[in-house]
Amino acid sequence: MHFQDFEARVLIDAVAKELASKSEIVAPSWSLFVKTGVHKERIPARADWWHVRAAALLRTLALRGPIGIAKLSTKYGGRQRRGHSPPVFKKGSRHIPRTLLQQLEKAGLAKQDVKNGHKGRVATPKGISLLEKTSQKLSKSEGGK
């Protein structure tokens, strides 16, 4: 069973646990206090949100790569409430995905590439292998789904 066949949330949570064991993927000290974009009112509720976001980025790179920081900030954007004025769409943080992609590159799970004139980051064979192995573990634990 391929990683594309799994529900995204289930796979991302499992991959996040795998990434938490890697020494290169470490939440910076400022991640405890930062919002993920101007459209958010509070910090993330999950304590392990850094690893969850890293897993989500790795899955996105494997499915849609090459993809850049601007597209990722748009993906993680949302509606900003503005009181009496109508809400507007705002992009998410660019610093968070940039830092995470640099950590994924250091771990050997992502790399910079150019395909068909599109420049960005893609998942390496090692990164895709991590997704595939995790999906295999999930399919065995679920009894073949």
N, CA, C and O atoms as CSV, one atom per row, in Angstrom:
chain,resi,resn,atom,element,x,y,z
A,1,MET,N,N,0.834,-1.180,0.000
A,1,MET,CA,C,0.000,0.000,0.000
A,1,MET,C,C,0.884,1.250,0.000
A,1,MET,O,O,1.793,1.370,0.822
A,2,HIS,N,N,0.620,2.164,-0.908
A,2,HIS,CA,C,1.435,3.375,-1.034
A,2,HIS,C,C,0.972,4.444,-0.053
A,2,HIS,O,O,-0.149,4.401,0.455
A,3,PHE,N,N,1.852,5.397,0.200
A,3,PHE,CA,C,1.514,6.440,1.163
A,3,PHE,C,C,0.401,7.338,0.654
A,3,PHE,O,O,-0.287,7.968,1.457
A,4,GLN,N,N,0.200,7.419,-0.680
A,4,GLN,CA,C,-0.880,8.241,-1.221
A,4,GLN,C,C,-2.249,7.661,-0.876
A,4,GLN,O,O,-3.240,8.391,-0.862
A,5,ASP,N,N,-2.318,6.354,-0.597
A,5,ASP,CA,C,-3.593,5.690,-0.344
A,5,ASP,C,C,-4.117,5.922,1.070
A,5,ASP,O,O,-5.284,5.649,1.352
A,6,PHE,N,N,-3.263,6.424,1.958
A,6,PHE,CA,C,-3.678,6.631,3.336
A,6,PHE,C,C,-4.309,7.993,3.524
A,6,PHE,O,O,-4.027,8.943,2.794
A,7,GLU,N,N,-5.176,8.060,4.529
A,7,GLU,CA,C,-5.721,9.347,4.922
A,7,GLU,C,C,-4.554,10.208,5.418
A,7,GLU,O,O,-3.701,9.734,6.169
A,8,ALA,N,N,-4.525,11.460,4.997
A,8,ALA,CA,C,-3.378,12.326,5.263
A,8,ALA,C,C,-3.096,12.462,6.755
A,8,ALA,O,O,-1.941,12.376,7.173
A,9,ARG,N,N,-4.117,12.669,7.549
A,9,ARG,CA,C,-3.905,12.911,8.975
A,9,ARG,C,C,-3.272,11.717,9.672
A,9,ARG,O,O,-2.386,11.884,10.511
A,10,VAL,N,N,-3.717,10.519,9.334
A,10,VAL,CA,C,-3.182,9.302,9.954
A,10,VAL,C,C,-1.708,9.133,9.597
A,10,VAL,O,O,-0.878,8.860,10.465
A,11,LEU,N,N,-1.390,9.297,8.317
A,11,LEU,CA,C,-0.008,9.147,7.865
A,11,LEU,C,C,0.889,10.227,8.469
A,11,LEU,O,O,2.000,9.934,8.911
A,12,ILE,N,N,0.421,11.457,8.490
A,12,ILE,CA,C,1.228,12.567,8.998
A,12,ILE,C,C,1.546,12.373,10.476
A,12,ILE,O,O,2.672,12.628,10.904
A,13,ASP,N,N,0.562,11.923,11.266
A,13,ASP,CA,C,0.829,11.683,12.689
A,13,ASP,C,C,1.876,10.591,12.882
A,13,ASP,O,O,2.739,10.699,13.754
A,14,ALA,N,N,1.800,9.536,12.066
A,14,ALA,CA,C,2.767,8.441,12.187
A,14,ALA,C,C,4.158,8.882,11.754
A,14,ALA,O,O,5.146,8.535,12.401
A,15,VAL,N,N,4.246,9.645,10.666
A,15,VAL,CA,C,5.542,10.133,10.185
A,15,VAL,C,C,6.126,11.139,11.182
A,15,VAL,O,O,7.343,11.192,11.365
A,16,ALA,N,N,5.272,11.932,11.823
A,16,ALA,CA,C,5.753,12.899,12.820
A,16,ALA,C,C,6.455,12.179,13.976
A,16,ALA,O,O,7.458,12.669,14.496
A,17,LYS,N,N,5.931,11.026,14.374
A,17,LYS,CA,C,6.583,10.260,15.441
A,17,LYS,C,C,7.945,9.747,14.983
A,17,LYS,O,O,8.894,9.696,15.765
A,18,GLU,N,N,8.033,9.364,13.703
A,18,GLU,CA,C,9.324,8.923,13.158
A,18,GLU,C,C,10.316,10.082,13.109
A,18,GLU,O,O,11.489,9.914,13.444
A,19,LEU,N,N,9.847,11.258,12.692
A,19,LEU,CA,C,10.732,12.420,12.574
A,19,LEU,C,C,11.189,12.919,13.938
A,19,LEU,O,O,12.269,13.501,14.052
A,20,ALA,N,N,10.384,12.701,14.972
A,20,ALA,CA,C,10.760,13.149,16.314
A,20,ALA,C,C,12.014,12.427,16.807
A,20,ALA,O,O,12.742,12.946,17.653
A,21,SER,N,N,12.264,11.223,16.271
A,21,SER,CA,C,13.451,10.482,16.691
A,21,SER,C,C,14.712,10.921,15.955
A,21,SER,O,O,15.813,10.531,16.344
A,22,LYS,N,N,14.578,11.720,14.905
A,22,LYS,CA,C,15.739,12.194,14.140
A,22,LYS,C,C,16.354,13.402,14.838
A,22,LYS,O,O,15.646,14.303,15.289
A,23,SER,N,N,17.676,13.406,14.919
A,23,SER,CA,C,18.363,14.479,15.638
A,23,SER,C,C,18.375,15.791,14.852
A,23,SER,O,O,18.554,16.858,15.440
A,24,GLU,N,N,18.186,15.725,13.515
A,24,GLU,CA,C,18.228,16.950,12.702
A,24,GLU,C,C,16.937,17.752,12.789
A,24,GLU,O,O,16.953,18.968,12.602
A,25,ILE,N,N,15.813,17.085,13.073
A,25,ILE,CA,C,14.519,17.762,13.131
A,25,ILE,C,C,14.240,18.128,14.588
A,25,ILE,O,O,13.735,17.317,15.363
A,26,VAL,N,N,14.578,19.362,14.939
A,26,VAL,CA,C,14.428,19.834,16.311
A,26,VAL,C,C,13.690,21.161,16.289
A,26,VAL,O,O,14.019,22.054,15.508
A,27,ALA,N,N,12.696,21.281,17.147
A,27,ALA,CA,C,11.951,22.533,17.243
A,27,ALA,C,C,12.835,23.603,17.878
A,27,ALA,O,O,13.401,23.373,18.947
A,28,PRO,N,N,12.964,24.771,17.240
A,28,PRO,CA,C,13.761,25.845,17.840
A,28,PRO,C,C,13.089,26.382,19.111
A,28,PRO,O,O,11.909,26.131,19.353
A,29,SER,N,N,13.840,27.106,19.899
A,29,SER,CA,C,13.305,27.613,21.170
A,29,SER,C,C,12.144,28.579,20.948
A,29,SER,O,O,11.237,28.651,21.776
A,30,TRP,N,N,12.162,29.327,19.833
A,30,TRP,CA,C,11.091,30.288,19.572
A,30,TRP,C,C,9.785,29.624,19.154
A,30,TRP,O,O,8.746,30.284,19.121
A,31,SER,N,N,9.816,28.326,18.834
A,31,SER,CA,C,8.596,27.661,18.363
A,31,SER,C,C,7.547,27.510,19.463
A,31,SER,O,O,6.384,27.231,19.173
A,32,LEU,N,N,7.945,27.691,20.716
A,32,LEU,CA,C,6.981,27.604,21.818
A,32,LEU,C,C,6.072,28.826,21.889
A,32,LEU,O,O,5.002,28.767,22.494
A,33,PHE,N,N,6.491,29.941,21.272
A,33,PHE,CA,C,5.778,31.199,21.444
A,33,PHE,C,C,5.222,31.771,20.150
A,33,PHE,O,O,4.535,32.792,20.185
A,34,VAL,N,N,5.496,31.144,19.005
A,34,VAL,CA,C,5.203,31.748,17.723
A,34,VAL,C,C,3.832,31.307,17.197
A,34,VAL,O,O,3.416,30.163,17.380
A,35,LYS,N,N,3.144,32.244,16.540
A,35,LYS,CA,C,1.939,31.887,15.799
A,35,LYS,C,C,2.388,31.420,14.421
A,35,LYS,O,O,3.494,31.747,13.992
A,36,THR,N,N,1.556,30.667,13.726
A,36,THR,CA,C,1.948,30.149,12.417
A,36,THR,C,C,1.550,31.088,11.288
A,36,THR,O,O,1.779,30.770,10.121
A,37,GLY,N,N,0.967,32.221,11.600
A,37,GLY,CA,C,0.625,33.217,10.584
A,37,GLY,C,C,-0.135,34.370,11.217
A,37,GLY,O,O,-0.589,34.279,12.358
A,38,VAL,N,N,-0.271,35.463,10.460
A,38,VAL,CA,C,-0.963,36.634,10.997
A,38,VAL,C,C,-2.454,36.380,11.146
A,38,VAL,O,O,-3.128,37.077,11.905
A,39,HIS,N,N,-2.977,35.388,10.428
A,39,HIS,CA,C,-4.399,35.086,10.504
A,39,HIS,C,C,-4.765,34.284,11.750
A,39,HIS,O,O,-5.947,34.134,12.061
A,40,LYS,N,N,-3.775,33.771,12.459
A,40,LYS,CA,C,-4.027,33.001,13.669
A,40,LYS,C,C,-4.093,33.924,14.882
A,40,LYS,O,O,-3.423,34.956,14.927
A,41,GLU,N,N,-4.902,33.543,15.856
A,41,GLU,CA,C,-4.998,34.346,17.068
A,41,GLU,C,C,-4.162,33.778,18.202
A,41,GLU,O,O,-3.802,34.497,19.135
A,42,ARG,N,N,-3.849,32.474,18.124
A,42,ARG,CA,C,-3.107,31.830,19.201
A,42,ARG,C,C,-1.988,30.955,18.644
A,42,ARG,O,O,-1.907,30.710,17.441
A,43,ILE,N,N,-1.134,30.495,19.544
A,43,ILE,CA,C,-0.070,29.575,19.160
A,43,ILE,C,C,-0.679,28.190,18.929
A,43,ILE,O,O,-1.800,27.947,19.375
A,44,PRO,N,N,0.012,27.281,18.253
A,44,PRO,CA,C,-0.537,25.939,18.036
A,44,PRO,C,C,-0.831,25.225,19.349
A,44,PRO,O,O,-0.096,25.362,20.327
A,45,ALA,N,N,-1.924,24.458,19.351
A,45,ALA,CA,C,-2.359,23.785,20.576
A,45,ALA,C,C,-1.533,22.532,20.867
A,45,ALA,O,O,-1.327,22.183,22.030
A,46,ARG,N,N,-1.061,21.857,19.824
A,46,ARG,CA,C,-0.305,20.617,20.020
A,46,ARG,C,C,1.128,20.927,20.431
A,46,ARG,O,O,1.753,21.849,19.907
A,47,ALA,N,N,1.632,20.152,21.363
A,47,ALA,CA,C,3.014,20.343,21.806
A,47,ALA,C,C,4.006,19.883,20.733
A,47,ALA,O,O,5.110,20.419,20.635
A,48,ASP,N,N,3.610,18.889,19.928
A,48,ASP,CA,C,4.500,18.349,18.896
A,48,ASP,C,C,4.202,18.923,17.511
A,48,ASP,O,O,4.435,18.255,16.503
A,49,TRP,N,N,3.694,20.141,17.454
A,49,TRP,CA,C,3.270,20.701,16.175
A,49,TRP,C,C,4.432,20.856,15.198
A,49,TRP,O,O,4.214,20.802,13.987
A,50,TRP,N,N,5.639,21.043,15.676
A,50,TRP,CA,C,6.793,21.223,14.787
A,50,TRP,C,C,7.031,19.962,13.961
A,50,TRP,O,O,7.268,20.043,12.756
A,51,HIS,N,N,6.971,18.804,14.601
A,51,HIS,CA,C,7.195,17.550,13.899
A,51,HIS,C,C,6.013,17.199,12.993
A,51,HIS,O,O,6.193,16.599,11.933
A,52,VAL,N,N,4.817,17.573,13.411
A,52,VAL,CA,C,3.630,17.343,12.577
A,52,VAL,C,C,3.729,18.188,11.304
A,52,VAL,O,O,3.418,17.706,10.214
A,53,ARG,N,N,4.159,19.434,11.436
A,53,ARG,CA,C,4.304,20.294,10.258
A,53,ARG,C,C,5.420,19.772,9.350
A,53,ARG,O,O,5.302,19.834,8.127
A,54,ALA,N,N,6.492,19.264,9.937
A,54,ALA,CA,C,7.590,18.691,9.148
A,54,ALA,C,C,7.095,17.484,8.355
A,54,ALA,O,O,7.447,17.326,7.186
A,55,ALA,N,N,6.286,16.636,8.977
A,55,ALA,CA,C,5.745,15.469,8.285
A,55,ALA,C,C,4.796,15.892,7.165
A,55,ALA,O,O,4.800,15.302,6.085
A,56,ALA,N,N,3.993,16.904,7.424
A,56,ALA,CA,C,3.073,17.397,6.395
A,56,ALA,C,C,3.841,17.988,5.213
A,56,ALA,O,O,3.454,17.807,4.058
A,57,LEU,N,N,4.923,18.691,5.508
A,57,LEU,CA,C,5.745,19.253,4.437
A,57,LEU,C,C,6.410,18.149,3.621
A,57,LEU,O,O,6.474,18.240,2.395
A,58,LEU,N,N,6.896,17.124,4.276
A,58,LEU,CA,C,7.533,16.014,3.566
A,58,LEU,C,C,6.533,15.327,2.642
A,58,LEU,O,O,6.867,14.992,1.505
A,59,ARG,N,N,5.311,15.116,3.122
A,59,ARG,CA,C,4.268,14.509,2.287
A,59,ARG,C,C,3.943,15.413,1.097
A,59,ARG,O,O,3.770,14.924,-0.019
A,60,THR,N,N,3.859,16.708,1.323
A,60,THR,CA,C,3.579,17.657,0.249
A,60,THR,C,C,4.690,17.646,-0.790
A,60,THR,O,O,4.414,17.681,-1.989
A,61,LEU,N,N,5.943,17.597,-0.347
A,61,LEU,CA,C,7.072,17.553,-1.276
A,61,LEU,C,C,7.022,16.296,-2.127
A,61,LEU,O,O,7.315,16.338,-3.322
A,62,ALA,N,N,6.652,15.180,-1.515
A,62,ALA,CA,C,6.601,13.915,-2.247
A,62,ALA,C,C,5.471,13.923,-3.278
A,62,ALA,O,O,5.614,13.349,-4.357
A,63,LEU,N,N,4.364,14.561,-2.956
A,63,LEU,CA,C,3.215,14.568,-3.865
A,63,LEU,C,C,3.299,15.655,-4.931
A,63,LEU,O,O,2.951,15.414,-6.087
A,64,ARG,N,N,3.755,16.845,-4.556
A,64,ARG,CA,C,3.659,18.011,-5.447
A,64,ARG,C,C,4.977,18.652,-5.833
A,64,ARG,O,O,4.983,19.645,-6.560
A,65,GLY,N,N,6.099,18.110,-5.364
A,65,GLY,CA,C,7.384,18.770,-5.590
A,65,GLY,C,C,7.722,18.912,-7.056
A,65,GLY,O,O,7.226,18.113,-7.851
A,66,PRO,N,N,8.519,19.855,-7.465
A,66,PRO,CA,C,9.172,20.872,-6.636
A,66,PRO,C,C,8.203,21.976,-6.215
A,66,PRO,O,O,7.376,22.444,-6.997
A,67,ILE,N,N,8.336,22.362,-4.985
A,67,ILE,CA,C,7.464,23.394,-4.430
A,67,ILE,C,C,8.326,24.332,-3.589
A,67,ILE,O,O,9.272,23.898,-2.932
A,68,GLY,N,N,7.991,25.615,-3.616
A,68,GLY,CA,C,8.797,26.619,-2.934
A,68,GLY,C,C,8.134,27.163,-1.687
A,68,GLY,O,O,7.033,26.758,-1.314
A,69,ILE,N,N,8.826,28.087,-1.057
A,69,ILE,CA,C,8.373,28.682,0.195
A,69,ILE,C,C,7.086,29.474,-0.014
A,69,ILE,O,O,6.194,29.425,0.833
A,70,ALA,N,N,6.970,30.197,-1.116
A,70,ALA,CA,C,5.788,31.022,-1.360
A,70,ALA,C,C,4.525,30.164,-1.468
A,70,ALA,O,O,3.489,30.513,-0.902
A,71,LYS,N,N,4.607,29.059,-2.182
A,71,LYS,CA,C,3.449,28.165,-2.310
A,71,LYS,C,C,3.090,27.541,-0.969
A,71,LYS,O,O,1.912,27.378,-0.649
A,72,LEU,N,N,4.107,27.192,-0.186
A,72,LEU,CA,C,3.846,26.597,1.118
A,72,LEU,C,C,3.224,27.606,2.080
A,72,LEU,O,O,2.357,27.244,2.876
A,73,SER,N,N,3.654,28.864,2.019
A,73,SER,CA,C,3.047,29.863,2.897
A,73,SER,C,C,1.599,30.108,2.495
A,73,SER,O,O,0.762,30.389,3.352
A,74,THR,N,N,1.290,30.006,1.208
A,74,THR,CA,C,-0.096,30.120,0.756
A,74,THR,C,C,-0.911,28.931,1.240
A,74,THR,O,O,-2.055,29.090,1.667
A,75,LYS,N,N,-0.325,27.737,1.176
A,75,LYS,CA,C,-1.024,26.529,1.617
A,75,LYS,C,C,-1.400,26.616,3.086
A,75,LYS,O,O,-2.488,26.187,3.469
A,76,TYR,N,N,-0.521,27.165,3.914
A,76,TYR,CA,C,-0.774,27.251,5.344
A,76,TYR,C,C,-1.349,28.593,5.766
A,76,TYR,O,O,-1.284,28.952,6.942
A,77,GLY,N,N,-1.903,29.326,4.835
A,77,GLY,CA,C,-2.567,30.585,5.140
A,77,GLY,C,C,-4.011,30.360,5.547
A,77,GLY,O,O,-4.449,29.220,5.697
A,78,GLY,N,N,-4.756,31.451,5.727
A,78,GLY,CA,C,-6.154,31.325,6.109
A,78,GLY,C,C,-6.830,32.683,6.197
A,78,GLY,O,O,-6.233,33.717,5.895
A,79,ARG,N,N,-8.080,32.656,6.615
A,79,ARG,CA,C,-8.861,33.891,6.723
A,79,ARG,C,C,-8.485,34.659,7.970
A,79,ARG,O,O,-8.451,34.106,9.069
A,80,GLN,N,N,-8.202,35.948,7.791
A,80,GLN,CA,C,-7.912,36.810,8.927
A,80,GLN,C,C,-9.167,37.598,9.269
A,80,GLN,O,O,-9.727,38.295,8.423
A,81,ARG,N,N,-9.600,37.479,10.517
A,81,ARG,CA,C,-10.754,38.241,10.972
A,81,ARG,C,C,-10.310,39.673,11.214
A,81,ARG,O,O,-9.235,39.920,11.761
A,82,ARG,N,N,-11.167,40.632,10.790
A,82,ARG,CA,C,-10.783,42.036,10.908
A,82,ARG,C,C,-11.872,42.870,11.572
A,82,ARG,O,O,-12.069,44.031,11.214
A,83,GLY,N,N,-12.567,42.298,12.520
A,83,GLY,CA,C,-13.603,43.057,13.222
A,83,GLY,C,C,-14.811,43.284,12.328
A,83,GLY,O,O,-15.397,42.327,11.822
A,84,HIS,N,N,-15.191,44.542,12.130
A,84,HIS,CA,C,-16.360,44.864,11.305
A,84,HIS,C,C,-16.057,44.741,9.818
A,84,HIS,O,O,-16.971,44.541,9.018
A,85,SER,N,N,-14.798,44.856,9.439
A,85,SER,CA,C,-14.433,44.701,8.029
A,85,SER,C,C,-14.541,43.230,7.635
A,85,SER,O,O,-14.406,42.349,8.484
A,86,PRO,N,N,-14.782,42.962,6.366
A,86,PRO,CA,C,-14.870,41.563,5.951
A,86,PRO,C,C,-13.525,40.853,6.073
A,86,PRO,O,O,-12.477,41.479,5.914
A,87,PRO,N,N,-13.547,39.550,6.356
A,87,PRO,CA,C,-12.284,38.819,6.470
A,87,PRO,C,C,-11.573,38.718,5.115
A,87,PRO,O,O,-12.211,38.729,4.063
A,88,VAL,N,N,-10.258,38.620,5.163
A,88,VAL,CA,C,-9.449,38.487,3.945
A,88,VAL,C,C,-8.469,37.327,4.126
A,88,VAL,O,O,-8.124,36.960,5.249
A,89,PHE,N,N,-8.033,36.765,3.017
A,89,PHE,CA,C,-7.052,35.691,3.065
A,89,PHE,C,C,-5.668,36.271,3.314
A,89,PHE,O,O,-5.278,37.257,2.689
A,90,LYS,N,N,-4.938,35.664,4.215
A,90,LYS,CA,C,-3.554,36.049,4.498
A,90,LYS,C,C,-2.674,34.812,4.411
A,90,LYS,O,O,-3.067,33.727,4.838
A,91,LYS,N,N,-1.493,34.983,3.858
A,91,LYS,CA,C,-0.537,33.882,3.781
A,91,LYS,C,C,-0.004,33.550,5.171
A,91,LYS,O,O,0.005,34.394,6.067
A,92,GLY,N,N,0.434,32.314,5.329
A,92,GLY,CA,C,1.034,31.886,6.584
A,92,GLY,C,C,2.480,32.346,6.673
A,92,GLY,O,O,2.991,33.034,5.789
A,93,SER,N,N,3.113,31.957,7.740
A,93,SER,CA,C,4.507,32.299,7.969
A,93,SER,C,C,5.398,31.687,6.887
A,93,SER,O,O,5.129,30.587,6.403
A,94,ARG,N,N,6.453,32.401,6.513
A,94,ARG,CA,C,7.430,31.849,5.575
A,94,ARG,C,C,8.664,31.339,6.313
A,94,ARG,O,O,9.416,30.523,5.781
A,95,HIS,N,N,8.869,31.813,7.520
A,95,HIS,CA,C,10.043,31.405,8.291
A,95,HIS,C,C,9.932,29.955,8.761
A,95,HIS,O,O,10.924,29.227,8.773
A,96,ILE,N,N,8.742,29.540,9.142
A,96,ILE,CA,C,8.542,28.177,9.640
A,96,ILE,C,C,8.820,27.148,8.551
A,96,ILE,O,O,9.630,26.249,8.776
A,97,PRO,N,N,8.177,27.237,7.357
A,97,PRO,CA,C,8.493,26.223,6.338
A,97,PRO,C,C,9.937,26.289,5.853
A,97,PRO,O,O,10.521,25.258,5.518
A,98,ARG,N,N,10.521,27.482,5.810
A,98,ARG,CA,C,11.911,27.593,5.376
A,98,ARG,C,C,12.835,26.868,6.353
A,98,ARG,O,O,13.720,26.125,5.932
A,99,THR,N,N,12.636,27.078,7.641
A,99,THR,CA,C,13.451,26.416,8.657
A,99,THR,C,C,13.247,24.906,8.626
A,99,THR,O,O,14.205,24.140,8.733
A,100,LEU,N,N,11.986,24.479,8.477
A,100,LEU,CA,C,11.704,23.043,8.421
A,100,LEU,C,C,12.331,22.398,7.190
A,100,LEU,O,O,12.881,21.301,7.282
A,101,LEU,N,N,12.254,23.062,6.046
A,101,LEU,CA,C,12.845,22.498,4.834
A,101,LEU,C,C,14.359,22.412,4.957
A,101,LEU,O,O,14.967,21.464,4.460
A,102,GLN,N,N,14.970,23.383,5.609
A,102,GLN,CA,C,16.408,23.313,5.832
A,102,GLN,C,C,16.760,22.131,6.727
A,102,GLN,O,O,17.773,21.465,6.509
A,103,GLN,N,N,15.924,21.866,7.738
A,103,GLN,CA,C,16.161,20.717,8.611
A,103,GLN,C,C,15.945,19.409,7.856
A,103,GLN,O,O,16.697,18.453,8.044
A,104,LEU,N,N,14.917,19.360,6.997
A,104,LEU,CA,C,14.674,18.156,6.203
A,104,LEU,C,C,15.825,17.906,5.231
A,104,LEU,O,O,16.193,16.758,4.987
A,105,GLU,N,N,16.390,18.974,4.680
A,105,GLU,CA,C,17.554,18.830,3.797
A,105,GLU,C,C,18.754,18.293,4.570
A,105,GLU,O,O,19.483,17.434,4.075
A,106,LYS,N,N,18.955,18.801,5.778
A,106,LYS,CA,C,20.078,18.348,6.595
A,106,LYS,C,C,19.925,16.867,6.949
A,106,LYS,O,O,20.914,16.144,7.068
A,107,ALA,N,N,18.684,16.427,7.115
A,107,ALA,CA,C,18.413,15.024,7.428
A,107,ALA,C,C,18.471,14.139,6.189
A,107,ALA,O,O,18.431,12.913,6.296
A,108,GLY,N,N,18.567,14.759,5.007
A,108,GLY,CA,C,18.641,13.989,3.763
A,108,GLY,C,C,17.292,13.556,3.234
A,108,GLY,O,O,17.220,12.663,2.390
A,109,LEU,N,N,16.208,14.175,3.715
A,109,LEU,CA,C,14.859,13.799,3.287
A,109,LEU,C,C,14.321,14.690,2.177
A,109,LEU,O,O,13.331,14.342,1.535
A,110,ALA,N,N,14.959,15.840,1.939
A,110,ALA,CA,C,14.531,16.773,0.900
A,110,ALA,C,C,15.763,17.351,0.223
A,110,ALA,O,O,16.862,17.337,0.777
A,111,LYS,N,N,15.559,17.858,-0.985
A,111,LYS,CA,C,16.658,18.522,-1.704
A,111,LYS,C,C,16.077,19.552,-2.660
A,111,LYS,O,O,14.899,19.505,-3.012
A,112,GLN,N,N,16.928,20.480,-3.072
A,112,GLN,CA,C,16.515,21.478,-4.048
A,112,GLN,C,C,16.657,20.889,-5.440
A,112,GLN,O,O,17.612,20.166,-5.723
A,113,ASP,N,N,15.688,21.204,-6.319
A,113,ASP,CA,C,15.684,20.613,-7.650
A,113,ASP,C,C,14.944,21.528,-8.611
A,113,ASP,O,O,14.205,22.420,-8.196
A,114,VAL,N,N,15.151,21.294,-9.902
A,114,VAL,CA,C,14.431,22.003,-10.951
A,114,VAL,C,C,13.827,20.963,-11.884
A,114,VAL,O,O,14.538,20.116,-12.423
A,115,LYS,N,N,12.511,21.030,-12.071
A,115,LYS,CA,C,11.830,20.108,-12.978
A,115,LYS,C,C,10.917,20.918,-13.887
A,115,LYS,O,O,10.088,21.693,-13.409
A,116,ASN,N,N,11.063,20.745,-15.168
A,116,ASN,CA,C,10.234,21.434,-16.160
A,116,ASN,C,C,10.204,22.941,-15.932
A,116,ASN,O,O,9.164,23.579,-16.096
A,117,GLY,N,N,11.328,23.499,-15.559
A,117,GLY,CA,C,11.423,24.935,-15.349
A,117,GLY,C,C,10.919,25.410,-14.002
A,117,GLY,O,O,10.964,26.609,-13.724
A,118,HIS,N,N,10.437,24.504,-13.150
A,118,HIS,CA,C,9.952,24.871,-11.823
A,118,HIS,C,C,11.023,24.541,-10.796
A,118,HIS,O,O,11.479,23.403,-10.683
A,119,LYS,N,N,11.415,25.580,-10.044
A,119,LYS,CA,C,12.468,25.429,-9.058
A,119,LYS,C,C,11.836,25.321,-7.676
A,119,LYS,O,O,10.886,26.039,-7.362
A,120,GLY,N,N,12.363,24.429,-6.861
A,120,GLY,CA,C,11.860,24.282,-5.503
A,120,GLY,C,C,12.472,23.068,-4.841
A,120,GLY,O,O,13.506,22.560,-5.275
A,121,ARG,N,N,11.834,22.616,-3.800
A,121,ARG,CA,C,12.336,21.445,-3.083
A,121,ARG,C,C,11.464,20.238,-3.373
A,121,ARG,O,O,10.248,20.348,-3.529
A,122,VAL,N,N,12.111,19.085,-3.440
A,122,VAL,CA,C,11.441,17.813,-3.673
A,122,VAL,C,C,11.886,16.826,-2.593
A,122,VAL,O,O,12.905,17.029,-1.933
A,123,ALA,N,N,11.118,15.772,-2.427
A,123,ALA,CA,C,11.490,14.721,-1.486
A,123,ALA,C,C,12.542,13.827,-2.129
A,123,ALA,O,O,12.425,13.473,-3.302
A,124,THR,N,N,13.546,13.468,-1.384
A,124,THR,CA,C,14.581,12.560,-1.872
A,124,THR,C,C,14.059,11.124,-1.800
A,124,THR,O,O,13.035,10.869,-1.166
A,125,PRO,N,N,14.752,10.190,-2.441
A,125,PRO,CA,C,14.351,8.783,-2.294
A,125,PRO,C,C,14.305,8.326,-0.834
A,125,PRO,O,O,13.476,7.493,-0.468
A,126,LYS,N,N,15.198,8.875,-0.001
A,126,LYS,CA,C,15.190,8.547,1.427
A,126,LYS,C,C,13.907,9.060,2.089
A,126,LYS,O,O,13.339,8.385,2.948
A,127,GLY,N,N,13.453,10.248,1.692
A,127,GLY,CA,C,12.218,10.806,2.248
A,127,GLY,C,C,10.993,10.027,1.814
A,127,GLY,O,O,10.094,9.770,2.614
A,128,ILE,N,N,10.959,9.650,0.534
A,128,ILE,CA,C,9.837,8.861,0.028
A,128,ILE,C,C,9.836,7.486,0.685
A,128,ILE,O,O,8.777,6.938,0.992
A,129,SER,N,N,11.021,6.934,0.897
A,129,SER,CA,C,11.141,5.642,1.566
A,129,SER,C,C,10.587,5.710,2.995
A,129,SER,O,O,9.927,4.776,3.451
A,130,LEU,N,N,10.854,6.811,3.695
A,130,LEU,CA,C,10.317,6.984,5.041
A,130,LEU,C,C,8.792,6.980,5.013
A,130,LEU,O,O,8.154,6.348,5.855
A,131,LEU,N,N,8.211,7.684,4.048
A,131,LEU,CA,C,6.755,7.712,3.913
A,131,LEU,C,C,6.202,6.326,3.591
A,131,LEU,O,O,5.190,5.908,4.153
A,132,GLU,N,N,6.870,5.621,2.689
A,132,GLU,CA,C,6.412,4.287,2.292
A,132,GLU,C,C,6.513,3.293,3.449
A,132,GLU,O,O,5.581,2.526,3.694
A,133,LYS,N,N,7.640,3.307,4.160
A,133,LYS,CA,C,7.814,2.375,5.281
A,133,LYS,C,C,6.791,2.637,6.380
A,133,LYS,O,O,6.260,1.704,6.982
A,134,THR,N,N,6.521,3.907,6.633
A,134,THR,CA,C,5.525,4.248,7.653
A,134,THR,C,C,4.141,3.789,7.222
A,134,THR,O,O,3.364,3.295,8.039
A,135,SER,N,N,3.830,3.953,5.939
A,135,SER,CA,C,2.518,3.497,5.459
A,135,SER,C,C,2.413,1.973,5.514
A,135,SER,O,O,1.334,1.437,5.770
A,136,GLN,N,N,3.530,1.269,5.275
A,136,GLN,CA,C,3.517,-0.187,5.395
A,136,GLN,C,C,3.256,-0.607,6.842
A,136,GLN,O,O,2.483,-1.530,7.096
A,137,LYS,N,N,3.906,0.076,7.790
A,137,LYS,CA,C,3.671,-0.226,9.210
A,137,LYS,C,C,2.211,0.013,9.580
A,137,LYS,O,O,1.608,-0.769,10.315
A,138,LEU,N,N,1.654,1.100,9.064
A,138,LEU,CA,C,0.257,1.418,9.367
A,138,LEU,C,C,-0.683,0.368,8.788
A,138,LEU,O,O,-1.643,-0.036,9.444
A,139,SER,N,N,-0.411,-0.074,7.565
A,139,SER,CA,C,-1.301,-1.048,6.942
A,139,SER,C,C,-1.246,-2.387,7.672
A,139,SER,O,O,-2.254,-3.090,7.747
A,140,LYS,N,N,-0.072,-2.750,8.213
A,140,LYS,CA,C,0.040,-3.988,8.983
A,140,LYS,C,C,-0.693,-3.874,10.313
A,140,LYS,O,O,-1.344,-4.818,10.760
A,141,SER,N,N,-0.578,-2.697,10.942
A,141,SER,CA,C,-1.231,-2.519,12.244
A,141,SER,C,C,-2.743,-2.419,12.117
A,141,SER,O,O,-3.469,-2.779,13.043
A,142,GLU,N,N,-3.227,-1.927,10.963
A,142,GLU,CA,C,-4.674,-1.819,10.763
A,142,GLU,C,C,-5.265,-3.115,10.209
A,142,GLU,O,O,-6.484,-3.233,10.082
A,143,GLY,N,N,-4.427,-4.071,9.885
A,143,GLY,CA,C,-4.928,-5.345,9.370
A,143,GLY,C,C,-5.286,-5.289,7.901
A,143,GLY,O,O,-6.244,-5.929,7.469
A,144,GLY,N,N,-4.516,-4.521,7.120
A,144,GLY,CA,C,-4.722,-4.474,5.677
A,144,GLY,C,C,-5.732,-3.459,5.213
A,144,GLY,O,O,-5.963,-3.337,4.010
A,145,LYS,N,N,-6.342,-2.728,6.114
A,145,LYS,CA,C,-7.304,-1.655,5.819
A,145,LYS,C,C,-8.345,-2.078,4.834
A,145,LYS,O,O,-9.222,-1.289,4.486
